[in-house]
Amino acid sequence: MQRAHNDAFDYLTGTIQRSDFVSGYGEKAAKAADDMRMQVDDLSKNFRSSIDSAPNLDNAAKEALKSQFDTNQGSYIRRIYELHTKPD
């Protein structure tokens, strides 16, 4: 179970190729992971858009926030993933 958890996270973060993930877990699991990845990507786009349109931030603050977000994005993905796999 832990290996599947780790492999799914690695697939979500681009460490494992889709073909390798499909061969280990099937197309249905890969599709579910792809859907999770799309949700994360959409949230990222929305976050960036919100920063860019924030009237109370200057360009330096906007860039600093986006840089910090980019640096921590892997940990955000893990948190979102674990929220779905360990809801309690």
C-alpha distance (Angstrom), angle and dihedral (degrees) to the residues before:
residue distance angle dihedral
M1 . . .
Q2 3.80 . .
R3 3.80 90.6 .
A4 3.81 91.1 53.8
H5 3.80 89.3 49.0
N6 3.80 91.7 50.9
D7 3.80 93.1 44.3
A8 3.80 91.7 50.7
F9 3.79 90.7 51.0
D10 3.80 90.5 47.3
Y11 3.79 89.8 50.6
L12 3.81 91.4 49.2
T13 3.79 91.0 51.9
G14 3.81 94.9 45.0
T15 3.80 99.0 -108.1
I16 3.82 93.4 117.1
Q17 3.80 121.9 49.8
R18 3.81 117.3 -121.2
S19 3.82 92.7 -118.5
D20 3.81 90.8 55.1
F21 3.79 92.1 47.7
V22 3.82 91.7 48.4
S23 3.81 91.9 49.3
G24 3.80 90.4 53.0
Y25 3.80 101.1 39.0
G26 3.80 109.4 13.0
E27 3.77 136.5 -112.6
K28 3.81 94.4 -75.0
A29 3.82 92.3 58.4
A30 3.80 91.1 45.5
K31 3.82 90.7 51.0
A32 3.81 90.4 50.9
A33 3.81 90.4 50.2
D34 3.81 90.6 46.6
D35 3.81 89.1 53.2
M36 3.82 90.7 50.7
R37 3.80 90.4 49.2
M38 3.83 90.7 50.7
Q39 3.80 90.0 52.2
V40 3.80 91.0 51.5
D41 3.81 91.0 47.5
D42 3.81 91.2 49.6
L43 3.80 91.0 49.7
S44 3.80 89.5 49.9
K45 3.82 91.6 51.7
N46 3.80 91.0 48.4
F47 3.79 91.4 48.7
R48 3.81 92.1 50.7
S49 3.78 91.3 46.7
S50 3.81 90.6 51.2
I51 3.79 91.1 51.2
D52 3.80 92.8 47.7
S53 3.80 92.2 51.0
A54 3.82 96.5 43.6
P55 3.83 105.6 120.5
N56 3.80 94.2 -160.9
L57 3.83 96.0 58.9
D58 3.77 125.9 80.2
N59 3.80 120.4 -142.8
A60 3.81 93.4 -96.1
A61 3.81 91.9 53.9
K62 3.80 91.3 46.3
E63 3.80 92.2 51.7
A64 3.82 91.6 45.7
L65 3.81 91.4 52.9
K66 3.80 93.0 47.3
S67 3.80 90.9 47.5
Q68 3.80 91.7 51.1
F69 3.79 90.3 47.7
D70 3.82 91.4 50.6
T71 3.81 90.8 49.6
N72 3.81 92.8 51.9
Q73 3.79 99.3 36.9
G74 3.83 93.9 105.7
S75 3.78 90.9 57.2
Y76 3.81 90.2 48.3
I77 3.79 90.0 53.2
R78 3.81 90.7 50.9
R79 3.81 91.7 49.3
I80 3.80 92.8 49.5
Y81 3.79 91.5 45.6
E82 3.80 92.8 48.4
L83 3.80 90.7 47.3
H84 3.81 87.8 61.6
T85 3.79 95.5 43.2
K86 3.82 97.9 40.0
P87 3.82 106.5 30.0
D88 3.81 95.6 168.5
